[in-house]
Amino acid sequence: MTKQLGILLMLLLFFVGAFSQQKTIDQRVDSLLALMTIEEKVGQMNQYTSFWTVTGPAPAEGRQKKQYEQLRQGLIGSMLNVIGTENVRKVQEIAVNETRLGIPLIFGFDIIHGYKTLAPIPLAESCSWDLDLIEQSARMAATEASAAGINWTFAPMMDISRDARWGRVMEGAGEDPYYTAIVSLARIKGFQTQSLAANNTIAACAKHFAAYGFAEAGKEYNTVNIDPYTLHNVVFPPFEMAVKEGNVRTVMNSFNSLNGVPATGSHYLQREILKGKWNFDGFIVSDWGSVKQMVAHGYAEDDKQAVKIAATTGSDMDMESEGYVTYLADLVRKGEVSESVINDAARRILTVKFELGLMDDPFKYCDPTREEKLLYHKEHKKLAHEIAKKSIVLLKNERNLLPISSKQKKIAVIGDLAADDNSPLGSWRIGSDDHSAVPVLEGIKAYTKNYTYERGVALKNGKTDFLHHVKLNNTDTTGIGKALRLAKSSELVIVVVGEHGFMSGEGRARTDIGIPHLQLDMLKQIYEANSNVVLVLMNGRPLDLSWAEEHIPAILECWHLGTASGNAIADVLFGDYNPSGKLTMSFPRSVGQLPIYYNHYNTGKPFIPNTDIVFHSHYADQANTPLYPFGFGLSYTTYEYSDFQVALRDANKVKVSFEIKNTGKKAGEEVAQVYIRDIAASLVRPVQELKRFKKVALEAGASQKIEFTLTEKDLGFYNSKGLFVFEKGSFDIMIGANARDVQTKRITIK
Ligand code: NOJ
């Protein structure tokens, strides 16, 4: 038998195996469904957050007691936020041993950038442009979470983020739909791998469907009104890819209304697009309480009607509304909701439980020895460190202030955040332990002893409360005198400022996206005292850095980098790692520019640089461009792009080739980017669209040829009806180090 034939046969066997496994699952689901009462089916559709301290006293009074009873009656299908194998086992034992059919629960959790060991926040991680590492990061998260009893994560978040006022930009992969799709795919692969049946894989959840990132004015949970054209080309692509190529097993709908319809009650989004057009065969979970919230939206008269709408339009599982479990069985009995609706939902949920192997071994994730061994595993810490280094973006480096020589005398380190071991963990880290980040000071200590630390002004006013509200210190300037004296007597000042880790994330929209006031004041005064300032920024969203960009010679964007934060920052500060991160969201010059994104349309009166024409699309008081463009990031070396060629091939394929050379003195990694622009089309197209990128490692002096082929799939777009069209004509092809600094060649397809 030839080798090819052998491979073919193996593939065939694999598909037959996968098919027959699915067939068995389908049959087993059918048999189970046939045994279930209406209440039990609805029970599968009900999800609660962890409702009592399983390790503590018996369930308390009121709602908790009722929920405990519901658990025993098989009226709960899933729980979220149960922490640790011991607790998961206790709850699971009740579901398996005390309910009539013994159907196990599926345990969900927000594992957004790690469970115990934390990688950088997702927005930061996306700046690495390193898909392999991003996948490994999700793998690490899944390994730890599954070892702690969890079998389902509410990630990846794939909302397109164009407005830095929105606190949840920290959770996604930035403003570009193509890049977000590819990063999300890597994350899904890392969570789910090829086989959900293993005990170290977990089901992923594509969220939030849909358009949550377009919340008006960046205000949390706000209304979204966008046209179908934007939906199909900007919002949907990552979700479509997650379903079709990533086989994502669950999708979460979203809190917002979209064009007048709350997403949780949207027939169009859930039945027509997701389950219809894309054939999604996993299940949809509502967002927290979003079923009942349709009453507040003004879309349902009361909770009962909200339940009816949500279930019939395709929300399969109700997270924390307690709505399905209260009303749905009755609605089915009265014929107001068809029984096929709950059959379909329960079927989808049970299928995923079978796929996870929970039906065969409900305790497969509950091994305390594994838990003990894998949480904070030293290999995970190493990986988190590696990703953190690669997520840092060098925004400015004048006078070659960076990297710092470890022989440098008299370094001052100033800023509350420099000593902080909690804030760098960022938002969304509920599984991890507070104060488990390496602070910047500790990282620096590993490179030099020639530094002195002063806190300067405090970032916060007191402690964060249990909901992690950060009260900013806007009054207490104690500490600034000492900091200024230190700056004056030092040769170099590292200033660590920015947002506290809990200033971004859900419910953390801001109208002021500057460096929090007193810290900015302090930075200005330090700069007056000593202009040799290296600014180390920590934040969960693009900030307005206009003043800093104008004055400060060196700026390092360090986000919230997770467990290994301080080590990674020190590696870059002292040149042990040559920064390679590039921004995935444009940084505005002021909040007034928001929303700002590189892939906008041109308008009929586009901005013309270097003119004072009044009647063109611009602001009278500010430049049109962002402060730092999409794709931007510097390095300690330099790169040159040359020999750029485009050629037309058969079947409307465009071959793009160019060479990159490392023209500096240090080895480094460069993210080369390819953009297109469709010059004229039946609908206006963006001025630029990212279509390919490659991260290449180059020794000093080395060069590499890069080649890509663009196809009709890259050159076409969705029309307003959601049909994909390719239109012949002229296209600009652009290559470069970021969206601003590009070389362009035009090609015409006849
Ligand atoms: C609300 C958030 O919007 C969602 O992303 C999250 O997964 C759920 N809460 C569960 O915590």
Residues whose N, C-alpha, C, O or C-beta is under 5 A from the ligand:
A	BS01	NOJ	D110 F154 D287 W288
